[in-house]
């Protein structure tokens, strides 16, 4: 079996925060909305192609990260999607939205406006993940 490699576009656009049981947890390099991405460390490109155990693990991870994002200040609604039209590697977006964000009510996909996270903001996100997710569900990198 060939080894898992993160798609170069995801690697360029995101920070790797850590590893969950099945997936890498990424943070999009844009602080305008809380935007996390789960990338299963598998070679399938569609959720239905995963084995039952991997599907269940992915759903559990989506639920954990969705709960985390929904608990962030100002998040009114979640956008959760596995579109993959440009990046074929299976990945699931979990995005926190609110009626005051930079492109509400429109989609966030493909927007050129970006504001990078500061080192302090990234540190705070990592600490918050560790304290709010169940113990052992995320190993930070």
C-alpha positions in Angstrom: 0.0 0.0 0.0 1.3 3.4 -0.9 1.9 5.9 1.9 -0.5 8.8 2.6 0.6 12.2 1.4 -1.4 15.4 2.0 -2.5 17.1 -1.3 -0.1 20.0 -2.1 -2.9 22.5 -2.4 -4.2 21.6 1.1 -0.7 21.7 2.5 -0.2 25.1 1.0 -3.5 26.6 2.1 -3.7 25.1 5.6 -1.8 24.5 8.8 -1.7 21.0 10.1 -3.0 21.1 13.7 -2.8 17.5 14.5 -3.9 13.9 14.0 -7.2 12.3 14.9 -7.9 8.6 14.8 -8.6 8.7 11.1 -7.9 12.2 9.8 -5.4 15.0 9.8 -7.0 18.1 11.3 -6.1 21.2 9.3 -6.9 24.9 9.8 -7.3 27.1 6.7 -4.9 30.0 6.7 -7.7 32.6 6.8 -8.9 34.0 10.1 -12.0 35.6 8.6 -14.1 32.5 9.5 -13.2 29.5 11.6 -12.5 26.9 8.9 -11.2 23.5 9.8 -10.6 20.6 7.4 -10.5 16.9 8.2 -8.5 14.8 5.8 -8.8 11.0 6.2 -5.5 9.3 5.9 -6.8 7.0 3.2 -6.6 6.8 -0.6 -10.4 6.7 -1.3 -11.8 9.9 -2.7 -15.4 9.6 -1.6 -16.9 9.0 1.8 -19.0 6.0 0.6 -15.8 4.3 -0.6 -14.4 4.1 3.0 -15.0 1.0 4.9 -17.8 1.0 7.6 -15.3 1.5 10.4 -13.6 4.4 8.7 -17.0 6.0 7.9 -17.9 5.8 11.5 -14.6 7.3 12.6 -14.9 10.1 10.1 -18.5 10.9 11.3 -17.2 10.9 14.9 -14.4 13.4 13.9 -16.9 15.6 12.0 -19.1 15.7 15.0 -16.3 16.5 17.4 -14.9 19.3 15.2 -18.5 20.6 14.5 -19.2 20.8 18.2 -15.9 22.6 18.8 -16.6 25.1 16.0 -20.2 25.7 17.0 -19.0 26.5 20.5 -16.8 29.3 19.3 -17.9 32.8 20.0 -20.1 34.3 17.3 -20.7 31.0 15.3 -24.4 30.9 14.4 -24.4 28.2 11.7 -22.1 25.4 10.4 -21.2 24.7 6.8 -20.0 21.1 6.6 -19.1 19.7 3.1 -17.0 17.3 1.2 -17.0 18.8 -2.2 -13.6 18.0 -3.7 -14.0 19.4 -7.2 -10.5 21.0 -7.3 -8.7 18.9 -4.6 -9.7 15.3 -5.3 -8.2 14.0 -2.0 -11.1 13.2 0.4 -11.5 16.1 2.8 -14.3 17.5 4.8 -14.7 21.2 5.5 -16.2 22.4 8.9 -16.8 26.1 8.8 -18.3 28.4 11.4 -20.6 31.1 9.9 -22.5 34.1 11.2 -24.5 36.9 9.8 -21.7 39.4 10.3 -18.9 37.4 8.5 -17.1 38.8 5.5 -19.3 37.1 2.8 -22.6 36.3 4.6 -25.0 34.9 3.3 -23.0 33.8 0.3 -20.6 30.8 0.1 -17.1 31.2 1.4 -15.5 29.0 -1.3 -13.1 30.7 -3.6 -13.2 34.1 -2.0 -9.9 36.0 -2.4 -10.2 38.0 0.8 -7.9 36.6 3.4 -6.5 37.6 6.8 -3.8 35.3 8.2 -3.8 34.0 11.7 -1.3 35.4 14.1 1.1 33.1 16.0 -0.9 33.9 19.2 -4.2 33.0 17.6 -2.9 29.7 16.3 -1.6 28.9 19.8 -4.9 29.8 21.4 -6.8 27.5 18.9 -4.5 24.6 19.7 -4.9 25.1 23.4 -8.7 25.3 23.0 -8.8 22.1 21.0 -6.8 20.3 23.7 -9.1 21.5 26.5 -12.4 21.2 24.7 -12.1 17.9 22.7 -12.2 14.6 24.6 -8.9 13.4 25.9 -7.0 11.4 23.3 -9.1 12.4 20.3 -6.4 14.8 18.9 -2.7 14.5 18.9 -1.2 18.0 18.2 1.7 18.2 15.7 
